[in-house]
Amino acid sequence: MILFFEYAIASGFEDKAILKEGKMMFDTLLRQFLEIDEVVSLIYKDFIEDYKDFKNLKIVEINDENEIEKTLNNILKSEKIDYALVIAPEDEGILYNLTKIIENYPVKNLGCSSEAIKIAGNKYLTYLSIKDAVKTPKTFPPKRYVIKKIDSCGGKFNLVDENFLIQEFVEWENLSVSLIVGKKIYPLSLNRQYIDERGFVGGEVAIEHNLKDKIFNEAIKAVKCINGLNGYVGVDVIVNEDEIYIIEINPRITTTIYGLKTEP
């Protein structure tokens, strides 16, 4: 049996854009997992109707976001789970904490280890891990910074605290690489990302590019810098002419999975 859930679907997340992305990822992998085994999943009460007719899917109803960790523990104790995969954000340690719970039980975690998530889920620790192996924008240590106009007067400034990073700006093509990471690393696809002031707003999957092989090689070099990355991993990349910059490593399923048909 496979334990599989997506955090927005399990928690009843109110942001419609994030909920839509979460459902895309969850539905894609759920159907693939159900082709090979029974699945048990945590699903928020308002979304159960969407999944009640899925054959071989055992639904555990969630009424409140605060129930998730306790419910996850109970399932791992009571059910005969062989494999587990959770899709969740790195924010506020959510993915890390859920993964730590899974690691406490004798099941195969199909995602990244908690230690890898601790590094890849922190943009500065990621920078420190990869900066000597690949090109990545110069990133300053997280602390309080004053930002002010170069010729300002009147004492005007903006203050950035330890929850934010200041990073060199690199402009050009926003791309990503989807990989399967295990004893060997297999690139699945090169993807284009559309990003504006709102953040990620869409993309194209499995594009062609004249630097495709080189981009794959740089993404693989970056992934090798962090121990414990496993399963599906996404690497965000910026290509500026013939220069390839690794921006982030996502230690989890990303929305690109929606456009890929892969064997779980």
C-alpha positions in Angstrom: 0.0 0.0 0.0 1.2 3.5 -0.8 0.6 6.5 1.5 0.3 9.5 -0.7 -1.1 13.0 -0.1 -0.7 16.6 -1.1 -0.7 19.3 1.6 -3.1 21.8 0.0 -5.6 19.0 -0.7 -5.2 17.6 2.9 -5.4 21.0 4.7 -8.1 22.7 2.8 -5.8 25.5 1.7 -7.7 28.7 0.8 -5.4 30.2 -1.9 -7.2 29.0 -5.1 -4.0 29.3 -7.2 -2.0 27.1 -4.9 -4.9 24.7 -4.4 -5.2 24.4 -8.2 -1.5 23.5 -8.5 -1.7 21.1 -5.7 -4.7 19.3 -7.2 -2.9 19.1 -10.6 0.1 17.4 -8.9 -2.0 15.2 -6.7 -4.4 14.0 -9.4 -1.5 13.2 -11.8 0.4 11.0 -9.4 -2.7 9.5 -7.7 -3.8 8.0 -11.0 -0.4 6.6 -11.7 0.0 5.1 -8.2 -3.5 3.5 -8.4 -2.3 1.7 -11.5 0.2 -0.3 -9.4 -1.2 -0.5 -5.8 -3.8 0.6 -3.3 -3.4 4.1 -2.0 -4.3 5.7 1.3 -4.5 9.5 1.3 -5.4 12.4 3.6 -8.0 14.6 2.0 -9.8 17.6 3.5 -13.5 17.2 4.1 -14.6 19.6 1.4 -12.7 17.7 -1.3 -13.7 14.2 -0.5 -16.5 14.2 -3.0 -14.0 14.6 -5.9 -12.3 11.3 -5.0 -14.9 9.0 -3.4 -15.4 7.0 -6.6 -11.7 6.2 -7.1 -11.2 2.4 -7.0 -8.5 1.2 -4.5 -8.3 4.6 -2.8 -8.7 4.7 0.9 -9.6 8.2 2.1 -8.8 9.5 5.5 -10.9 12.6 6.2 -9.2 15.7 7.6 -11.4 18.4 9.2 -8.7 20.8 10.3 -5.1 21.5 9.2 -3.8 20.9 12.7 -4.9 17.2 12.5 -2.5 16.3 9.7 0.6 15.3 11.7 -1.3 13.3 14.2 -3.3 11.6 11.5 -0.2 10.8 9.5 1.3 9.1 12.6 -1.9 7.1 13.2 -1.9 5.8 9.6 1.7 4.8 9.7 1.1 2.9 12.9 -2.2 1.2 11.9 -1.9 0.5 8.2 0.5 -1.8 6.3 2.3 0.9 4.4 5.1 0.0 2.0 5.8 3.3 0.4 5.1 6.9 1.3 5.3 10.2 -0.6 4.1 13.6 0.6 3.9 16.8 -1.5 4.2 19.8 0.6 5.8 23.3 0.7 9.1 23.9 2.4 7.7 27.0 4.1 7.7 26.9 7.9 9.3 23.5 7.9 6.1 21.8 6.7 7.7 19.3 4.3 10.6 18.7 6.7 8.3 17.9 9.6 6.1 15.6 7.6 9.1 13.8 6.2 10.6 13.3 9.7 7.4 11.6 10.7 7.6 9.2 7.8 11.2 8.4 8.6 10.2 7.2 12.1 8.5 4.2 10.5 9.7 1.2 8.5 8.4 2.4 5.2 10.2 3.4 2.0 10.1 7.2 1.6 9.8 8.0 -2.1 10.8 11.6 -1.5 13.9 13.4 -0.3 15.3 12.8 3.2 14.6 15.3 5.9 18.3 16.3 6.0 18.3 17.1 2.3 15.0 19.1 2.7 16.6 21.1 5.5 19.3 22.2 3.1 17.5 22.4 -0.2 14.5 24.0 1.5 16.7 26.9 2.7 17.9 29.1 -0.1 21.1 30.2 1.7 22.1 26.7 2.7 21.5 25.6 -0.9 23.8 28.5 -2.1 26.6 27.4 0.3 26.2 23.8 -0.9 26.4 24.4 -4.6 28.4 27.6 -5.1 31.8 25.9 -5.6 30.4 23.4 -8.1 28.2 25.4 -10.4 27.4 29.0 -11.3 24.8 30.5 -9.0 24.0 34.1 -8.3 26.0 35.7 -5.5 23.9 35.5 -2.3 24.5 37.4 0.9 24.1 35.8 4.4 20.6 36.3 5.9 20.7 39.2 8.3 19.3 42.7 8.6 20.1 44.9 5.6 19.3 48.5 4.9 18.3 49.2 1.2 18.3 52.8 0.1 18.5 54.7 -3.1 22.0 55.5 -4.2 21.4 59.3 -4.2 18.5 59.5 -1.7 18.1 62.1 1.0 15.9 62.6 4.0 17.0 59.3 5.6 14.7 57.2 3.5 15.4 53.4 3.4 13.9 50.0 3.4 14.8 47.4 6.0 15.2 43.7 5.1 15.3 41.2 8.0 16.7 37.7 8.4 13.7 36.1 6.7 14.8 37.4 3.4 17.8 37.0 1.1 19.6 39.5 -1.0 20.8 37.9 -4.2 22.5 39.0 -7.4 20.0 39.6 -10.2 20.4 37.4 -13.3 18.1 38.1 -16.2 17.4 35.9 -19.3 15.6 32.6 -19.8 13.8 31.1 -16.8 14.0 27.3 -17.1 13.8 24.2 -14.9 15.0 20.6 -15.0 13.0 17.7 -13.8 15.0 14.8 -12.5 14.7 11.4 -10.9 17.4 11.0 -8.3 18.6 7.7 -6.8 21.8 5.8 -7.1 21.9 7.4 -10.6 20.4 10.6 -11.7 18.1 10.7 -14.7 16.9 14.0 -16.3 13.3 13.7 -17.3 12.7 17.0 -19.1 13.8 20.6 -19.6 11.0 23.0 -19.0 10.3 26.7 -19.5 9.0 28.8 -16.7 6.9 32.0 -16.9 7.7 34.3 -14.0 6.6 37.8 -13.2 6.1 40.0 -10.1 3.5 37.5 -8.9 6.0 34.6 -9.1 5.5 31.5 -11.2 2.5 31.9 -13.5 2.9 28.9 -15.9 5.2 27.0 -18.1 6.0 24.6 -20.9 7.1 21.0 -20.3 9.8 19.0 -22.3 11.1 21.8 -24.4 14.1 21.7 -26.8 17.1 23.9 -26.3 20.5 24.2 -28.0 22.1 24.0 -24.5 19.9 21.2 -23.2 22.6 18.6 -22.5 24.8 21.2 -20.8 21.9 22.4 -18.7 21.2 18.8 -17.7 24.8 18.3 -16.7 24.9 21.5 -14.6 21.6 20.5 -12.8 23.0 17.0 -12.0 26.2 18.6 -10.7 24.2 20.8 -8.3 22.0 17.9 -7.1 25.1 15.8 -6.3 26.1 18.5 -3.8 23.3 17.7 -1.4 23.2 14.3 0.2 19.8 12.7 0.6 18.0 14.1 -2.5 15.8 11.3 -3.8 13.0 10.6 -6.2 11.6 13.6 -8.1 13.6 16.7 -7.8 13.2 20.0 -9.6 16.1 22.4 -10.4 15.4 26.0 -11.3 17.8 27.5 -13.9 18.5 30.8 -15.6 20.3 30.7 -19.0 22.0 33.9 -20.0 23.4 33.4 -23.5 25.8 30.5 -23.0 26.0 30.9 -19.2 23.9 28.5 -17.0 23.0 29.6 -13.4 21.5 27.2 -10.9 18.9 29.2 -8.9 17.2 26.7 -6.6 16.8 23.0 -5.9 13.3 21.9 -5.1 13.3 18.7 -2.9 9.8 17.7 -3.9 7.3 17.1 -6.6 6.8 20.3 -8.7 3.9 21.3 -11.0 5.9 20.2 -14.0 4.8 16.6 -13.1 1.4 17.5 -14.5 2.9 17.5 -18.0 4.9 14.3 -17.6 3.9 10.7 -17.7 6.3 8.8 -15.5 6.5 5.4 -13.8 6.1 6.1 -10.0 
